[in-house]
Amino acid sequence: MSLVDLQPAPIAFTAPLSRPDPPLDFYDDGLNESIFPDLPPLRHGHPDVHLRDGILAGHALADPDAEPAFFVADLSQVYAQHLRWRACLPQIQPFYAVKCNPDPYVLRLLAALGTGFDCASNGEISQVLAVGGIDPSRIIFANPCKAVSFVRNAARQRVDLMTFDNADELYKIARAHPRAQLVIRILTDDTKSLCQLGIKFGAPLATVPGLLAKASELGLAVVGVSFHVGSGCYDPSVYTDAIARARMAFDMGADAGYRFTLLDVGGGFEDTHFEQAASFLSDAIDMHFPDRGEIKIIAEPGRFYVSKAFNLATNIIARRAPLTDAAVDGAADQPAVMYYINDGVYGAFNCILFDHQVVHPYVLSMGGSFHIAAGEPLHTSSVWGPTCDSIDCVCPMAQLPRALRVGDWLGFPNMGAYTVCAASMFNGFQVSKVVYTTGSFRAAEVRGILAKFAEDIRVLEARDV
Ligand SMILES: *Cc1c(COP(=O)(O)O)cnc(C)c1O
């Protein structure tokens, strides 16, 4: 392929656009009011409808090449994951890891569903408490290395449950929050995970007795044990070993004169391996904690709840032929064309760098149509972000239709975890906005849960005034 072949796309989305779904206004049946007046509207309908509507809305603007990329968040997916959690792990209360995606609707839905929250900073604690209706006892400050001012702030906010894995942390807590309820974070095998956390956090079992002795000497209350098998754990059998270690830490607690009542099994849950992980975990808990009468079990899932709930729509803003011999030769294993889209690794796709993700584009619209024929001829392509940095590669290799042009749209599924939250505005690019929908899975239920929660908060606030 030569650059001559790279013709611009025809201006798309004019009158005879094929459109299988009704327009957004169709859903505006009076139920589309904002349940939370300060948040963007909560829409109805399948996320695909909103992906298409967002594309059409972009094209209503004057400049077809300047459409912003946008997310569509399907809250019913978050609800579906919660039901899955409750079905598989009814004895474990999830404390959602806020860092994974502190989206205001996600936080409200989970709060309404009764989860707790795993916060790592003052900012996350404030964000969760600002929702209203969430008691500080539903927060675990699960960062084992906190600035002393953060510990002091937690005390002020009545957030008592917090993790530690080193002696300095104990001195800080003894000074700044002596009534804290401490959880010792132990080191477990995290080699089967995308993001290994053990290189930074977790007390090796050998150090646990010393730490507990120190805590006891300082008069601190240690109430339980936590671990994290690493984020994006692809071998669920690691929970078995982790629970065995937690058992040993419980016994060390008894030796130090503590009576632990909390087991925190951390995060790491993956969508695809969830049922399997849940079964390993339940079996291990039954084996090592057979008579767990007074022991409360919690977890800190992040990714599991939100990954599937967010789709990202990106616009192809430029395209060119790569300057390699392979492109000239048309070798199938080398990209024949480079597409540039309007979000990249400094934005939503930071998950590629920080979270070791591999993302997969699909065609949302091409040549003014949402219908992509199954037999479209493909070619090997690469997909790049909009910044001027060459590290900004979204997808080094993808099979995409030959007919794809500037102005067409690419979608990316599973963009809910570790994406929006770490996006930067490097090079002056905006962070992609989110369109919210109750989706298509028990949507009325999701809306009802949120509406009731909003009402409960209003009642609480009226009472406090
Ligand atoms: C990041 C993190 C989590 C969430 O991990 P996931 O893999 O997203 O489930 C939970 N707990 C702690 C302490 C974390 O740092």
The ligand as an SDF file (V2000), in Angstrom:
LIG
                    3D

 15 15  0  0  0  0  0  0  0  0999 V2000
   -5.5200   -2.4750   43.9020 C   0  0  0  0  0  0  0  0  0  0  0  0
   -5.9410   -3.1080   45.1590 C   0  0  0  0  0  0  0  0  0  0  0  0
   -7.1200   -3.8610   45.1900 C   0  0  0  0  0  0  0  0  0  0  0  0
   -7.9580   -4.1590   43.9780 C   0  0  0  0  0  0  0  0  0  0  0  0
   -7.3840   -5.1350   43.1890 O   0  0  0  0  0  0  0  0  0  0  0  0
   -8.1500   -5.7820   41.9470 P   0  0  0  0  0  0  0  0  0  0  0  0
   -7.1330   -6.6310   41.3250 O   0  0  0  0  0  0  0  0  0  0  0  0
   -8.5880   -4.6530   41.0720 O   0  0  0  0  0  0  0  0  0  0  0  0
   -9.2910   -6.5480   42.4700 O   0  0  0  0  0  0  0  0  0  0  0  0
   -7.5110   -4.3590   46.4090 C   0  0  0  0  0  0  0  0  0  0  0  0
   -6.7900   -4.1560   47.5310 N   0  0  0  0  0  0  0  0  0  0  0  0
   -5.6580   -3.4310   47.5330 C   0  0  0  0  0  0  0  0  0  0  0  0
   -4.9260   -3.2290   48.8080 C   0  0  0  0  0  0  0  0  0  0  0  0
   -5.1870   -2.8950   46.3500 C   0  0  0  0  0  0  0  0  0  0  0  0
   -4.0450   -2.1980   46.3430 O   0  0  0  0  0  0  0  0  0  0  0  0
  1  2  1  0
  2  3  1  0
  2 14  2  0
  3  4  1  0
  3 10  2  0
  4  5  1  0
  5  6  1  0
  6  7  2  0
  6  8  1  0
  6  9  1  0
 10 11  1  0
 11 12  2  0
 12 13  1  0
 12 14  1  0
 14 15  1  0
M  END
$$$$
